[in-house]
Amino acid sequence: MSANAARSADISGRSVALLVTLAVGLVAAFVAAPGKLAANDASESFGDESSLRAALRVAFVEYWSSGDRDFPPALSDVVDYWFRYHVVKALIAAILLIVLVALAVLLWRAFLRGTRNSPALASAGGLVTLLALASSVLVMANIQGSVAPFSALLPMLTTGAPDGPLADTLDQIRLQLADSLSAGGRTPPALDVMISDFALYHVAMAVIAAVTALILIAISIASWTAFARTNPSDSRSRRVWGSLGALFTVVSLAALVIAVVNTSTAADSAPALLAFFEGSW
């Protein structure tokens, strides 16, 4: 091996090790850091999910009982905390995505150069590519949650077996929604807020998924173009470009389906909200 080749391999090895270390650290931060970074004086009591759920349920019952559109202070504190929580998670996931993309590029380049341990490089490149796609899903979900944090909190109201004032509140919401859909009855201000925020929640994902689909389509086209331009005798490169082209084609189609489904839900969000509260959404 020449001195330049040895130096290049050493640099690539150090780069891979650095990126792997960064990825592991970011995964740990994604799990452990958001709650601490999102907390302030008003949300110090939201130390874990059970505490947050308990605070949300009490504040939500108060909100429904008030009959107002505006959130009471207790619910505002929970919603604001959940917004900050999702912003932090989205930022960490975005950085993780960048790191994983850089790592995947290094691994695939090393594999295409035909260095030793090629099967291991191919396996690692495939794994990291899939992890990058998974991290992109985390980015998408947390951007959606930061755009509509109130709707992102709603699952905490229905998990488990709600009882007492919360169960009564959820029953009233179901009845009001069903009545407004069947007979065109007037909806209370709080329910109007829920319906509009639920629509915003799905509009956000429709836009996010559409943008993601465009990016994935561009990557797919680039992969298929590289596949077509590769000499047929270079079977290694053709396998890589063909596999990546097929993968990104399938994933881009999935993103388009998500965009269409969320657009449809956003256009008529009240039935979807009722289905959610009935447990069939």
C-alpha positions as CSV (number, residue, x, y, z in Angstrom):
1,M,0.0,0.0,0.0
2,S,1.4,3.5,-0.9
3,A,2.0,6.1,1.7
4,N,-0.9,8.2,0.4
5,A,-3.3,5.2,0.4
6,A,-2.2,4.3,3.9
7,R,-2.8,7.9,5.0
8,S,-6.2,8.0,3.3
9,A,-7.3,4.7,5.0
10,D,-6.1,6.0,8.4
11,I,-8.0,9.3,7.9
12,S,-11.1,7.3,6.9
13,G,-10.8,5.0,9.9
14,R,-10.5,7.9,12.3
15,S,-13.5,9.7,10.6
16,V,-15.6,6.5,10.9
17,A,-14.7,6.2,14.6
18,L,-15.5,9.8,15.2
19,L,-18.8,9.7,13.5
20,V,-19.8,6.4,15.3
21,T,-18.9,8.1,18.6
22,L,-20.9,11.1,17.7
23,A,-23.9,9.0,16.7
24,V,-23.9,7.0,19.9
25,G,-23.7,10.2,21.9
26,L,-26.5,11.8,20.0
27,V,-28.7,8.7,20.5
28,A,-28.1,9.0,24.3
29,A,-28.8,12.7,24.2
30,F,-32.1,12.1,22.2
31,V,-33.3,9.9,25.0
32,A,-32.0,11.7,28.1
33,A,-31.6,15.4,27.2
34,P,-34.9,16.8,25.9
35,G,-36.8,16.7,29.2
36,K,-34.0,18.5,31.0
37,L,-33.4,21.1,28.2
38,A,-37.1,21.8,27.8
39,A,-37.8,22.4,31.5
40,N,-38.2,25.8,33.1
41,D,-39.5,27.0,36.4
42,A,-43.1,26.4,35.4
43,S,-42.4,22.8,34.2
44,E,-40.0,21.5,36.8
45,S,-42.6,19.1,38.0
46,F,-42.8,17.3,34.6
47,G,-39.9,15.1,35.6
48,D,-41.2,12.0,33.9
49,E,-44.0,11.0,31.6
50,S,-46.3,9.9,34.4
51,S,-46.0,13.4,36.0
52,L,-46.6,15.1,32.7
53,R,-49.6,12.9,32.0
54,A,-51.1,13.7,35.4
55,A,-50.6,17.4,35.0
56,L,-52.0,17.4,31.5
57,R,-55.2,15.5,32.5
58,V,-56.0,17.9,35.4
59,A,-55.3,20.9,33.2
60,F,-57.3,19.5,30.3
61,V,-60.4,19.0,32.5
62,E,-60.0,22.5,33.7
63,Y,-59.8,23.8,30.1
64,W,-62.9,21.9,29.0
65,S,-64.9,23.1,32.0
66,S,-63.9,26.7,31.5
67,G,-65.7,26.9,28.1
68,D,-63.0,29.3,26.8
69,R,-60.9,29.1,23.7
70,D,-57.8,30.2,25.5
71,F,-55.7,27.7,27.5
72,P,-55.7,28.2,31.3
73,P,-52.2,28.8,32.7
74,A,-51.7,25.1,33.8
75,L,-52.5,23.8,30.3
76,S,-50.3,26.5,28.7
77,D,-47.4,25.4,30.8
78,V,-47.8,21.8,29.6
79,V,-48.3,22.7,26.0
80,D,-45.3,25.1,26.0
81,Y,-43.1,22.4,27.6
82,W,-44.2,19.9,25.0
83,F,-43.3,22.4,22.3
84,R,-39.8,22.9,23.7
85,Y,-39.4,19.2,24.2
86,H,-40.2,18.4,20.5
87,V,-38.0,21.3,19.3
88,V,-35.0,19.8,21.2
89,K,-35.7,16.3,20.0
90,A,-36.0,17.5,16.4
91,L,-32.7,19.4,16.6
92,I,-30.9,16.4,18.1
93,A,-32.5,14.0,15.5
94,A,-31.5,16.4,12.7
95,I,-27.9,16.4,13.8
96,L,-28.0,12.6,14.2
97,L,-29.3,12.4,10.6
98,I,-26.4,14.5,9.3
99,V,-23.9,12.4,11.2
100,L,-25.4,9.1,9.9
101,V,-25.6,10.4,6.3
102,A,-21.9,11.3,6.5
103,L,-21.0,7.9,8.0
104,A,-23.0,6.1,5.3
105,V,-21.2,8.0,2.6
106,L,-17.8,7.1,4.0
107,L,-18.8,3.4,4.3
108,W,-20.2,3.1,0.8
109,R,-17.2,4.9,-0.7
110,A,-14.9,2.5,1.1
111,F,-16.9,-0.4,-0.2
112,L,-16.9,0.9,-3.8
113,R,-13.1,1.4,-3.6
114,G,-12.9,-2.4,-3.1
115,T,-10.9,-2.3,0.2
116,R,-10.6,-5.4,2.3
117,N,-13.5,-6.6,4.6
118,S,-16.0,-5.6,1.8
119,P,-18.9,-7.7,3.1
120,A,-18.5,-6.1,6.5
121,L,-18.4,-2.6,4.9
122,A,-21.5,-3.4,2.8
123,S,-23.4,-4.6,5.9
124,A,-22.3,-1.6,7.9
125,G,-23.3,0.7,5.0
126,G,-26.7,-0.9,4.7
127,L,-27.3,-0.7,8.5
128,V,-26.3,2.9,8.7
129,T,-28.4,3.8,5.7
130,L,-31.5,2.3,7.4
131,L,-30.6,4.1,10.7
132,A,-30.4,7.4,8.7
133,L,-33.9,6.8,7.3
134,A,-35.1,6.0,10.9
135,S,-33.6,9.2,12.2
136,S,-35.4,11.1,9.4
137,V,-38.7,9.7,10.7
138,L,-37.7,11.0,14.1
139,V,-37.0,14.5,12.6
140,M,-40.4,14.4,10.8
141,A,-42.4,13.4,13.9
142,N,-40.8,15.9,16.2
143,I,-41.2,18.8,13.8
144,Q,-44.9,17.8,13.6
145,G,-45.0,17.7,17.4
146,S,-43.4,21.2,17.7
147,V,-45.9,22.7,15.1
148,A,-49.0,21.4,17.0
149,P,-47.9,20.4,20.5
150,F,-51.4,20.4,21.9
151,S,-52.5,17.7,19.5
152,A,-49.3,15.8,20.1
153,L,-50.3,15.7,23.8
154,L,-53.8,14.2,23.1
155,P,-52.7,10.5,23.2
156,M,-51.7,11.0,26.9
157,L,-55.4,11.7,27.6
158,T,-56.6,8.4,26.2
159,T,-53.9,5.9,27.2
160,G,-54.8,3.5,30.0
161,A,-58.2,3.8,31.4
162,P,-59.3,7.4,32.1
163,D,-61.6,7.7,35.1
164,G,-63.3,10.4,37.2
165,P,-63.5,13.9,35.8
166,L,-61.3,13.0,32.8
167,A,-63.6,10.2,31.7
168,D,-66.6,12.4,32.0
169,T,-64.8,15.1,29.9
170,L,-63.9,12.7,27.2
171,D,-67.5,11.4,27.0
172,Q,-68.7,15.0,26.6
173,I,-66.2,15.6,23.8
174,R,-67.3,12.4,22.0
175,L,-71.0,13.4,22.3
176,Q,-70.3,17.0,21.1
177,L,-68.3,15.8,18.1
178,A,-70.8,13.2,17.1
179,D,-73.6,15.7,17.4
180,S,-71.8,18.3,15.4
181,L,-71.1,15.8,12.6
182,S,-74.6,14.3,12.5
183,A,-76.8,17.2,13.1
184,G,-74.5,20.2,12.5
185,G,-74.7,21.2,16.1
186,R,-72.6,24.1,17.4
187,T,-69.3,23.1,18.9
188,P,-67.9,24.6,22.1
189,P,-64.9,27.0,21.8
190,A,-62.5,24.4,23.3
191,L,-63.7,21.8,20.8
192,D,-63.2,24.3,17.9
193,V,-59.6,24.7,19.1
194,M,-59.1,20.9,19.2
195,I,-60.5,20.4,15.7
196,S,-58.4,23.2,14.2
197,D,-55.2,22.2,16.0
198,F,-55.8,18.5,14.9
199,A,-56.0,19.8,11.3
200,L,-52.8,21.8,11.8
201,Y,-51.1,18.6,13.2
202,H,-51.9,16.8,10.0
203,V,-51.2,19.7,7.6
204,A,-47.7,19.8,9.2
205,M,-47.1,16.1,8.5
206,A,-48.5,16.5,5.0
207,V,-46.0,19.2,4.2
208,I,-43.1,17.5,5.9
209,A,-43.8,14.2,4.2
210,A,-44.2,15.9,0.8
211,V,-40.8,17.7,1.2
212,T,-39.2,14.5,2.4
213,A,-40.7,12.6,-0.6
214,L,-39.2,15.2,-3.0
215,I,-35.7,14.8,-1.4
216,L,-36.0,11.0,-1.5
217,I,-37.1,11.1,-5.2
218,A,-34.1,13.2,-6.0
219,I,-31.8,10.8,-4.3
220,S,-33.5,7.9,-6.0
221,I,-33.1,9.5,-9.4
222,A,-29.4,10.2,-8.7
223,S,-28.9,6.6,-7.7
224,W,-30.6,5.2,-10.8
225,T,-28.6,7.6,-13.0
226,A,-25.3,6.4,-11.4
227,F,-26.5,2.8,-11.9
228,A,-27.2,3.5,-15.6
229,R,-23.8,5.2,-16.1
230,T,-21.8,2.5,-14.4
231,N,-19.9,0.1,-16.6
232,P,-21.8,-3.3,-16.7
233,S,-18.5,-5.0,-15.8
234,D,-18.4,-3.1,-12.4
235,S,-20.9,-5.3,-10.7
236,R,-20.0,-4.0,-7.2
237,S,-21.0,-0.4,-8.1
238,R,-24.1,-1.5,-10.0
239,R,-25.3,-3.5,-7.0
240,V,-24.8,-0.6,-4.7
241,W,-26.5,2.0,-6.9
242,G,-29.3,-0.3,-7.9
243,S,-30.0,-1.2,-4.2
244,L,-30.0,2.4,-3.1
245,G,-32.2,3.4,-6.1
246,A,-34.7,0.7,-5.2
247,L,-34.7,1.5,-1.5
248,F,-35.2,5.3,-2.0
249,T,-37.9,4.7,-4.6
250,V,-39.9,2.6,-2.1
251,V,-39.3,5.0,0.8
252,S,-40.3,8.0,-1.4
253,L,-43.5,6.3,-2.3
254,A,-44.2,5.7,1.3
255,A,-43.6,9.3,2.1
256,L,-46.0,10.3,-0.7
257,V,-48.7,8.1,0.8
258,I,-48.2,9.7,4.2
259,A,-48.5,13.1,2.6
260,V,-51.8,12.2,0.9
261,V,-53.3,10.5,3.9
262,N,-52.5,13.5,6.2
263,T,-53.8,16.0,3.6
264,S,-57.1,14.1,3.5
265,T,-57.3,14.0,7.3
266,A,-56.5,17.7,7.6
267,A,-59.2,18.6,5.0
268,D,-61.9,17.0,7.3
269,S,-60.4,16.8,10.7
270,A,-63.5,16.5,12.9
271,P,-64.3,12.9,12.0
272,A,-60.7,11.9,12.5
273,L,-60.7,13.6,15.9
274,L,-63.8,11.7,16.8
275,A,-62.3,8.4,15.7
276,F,-59.2,9.3,17.8
277,F,-61.3,9.8,20.9
278,E,-63.2,6.7,20.2
279,G,-60.0,4.7,20.0
280,S,-60.3,3.7,16.3
281,W,-57.9,6.2,14.8
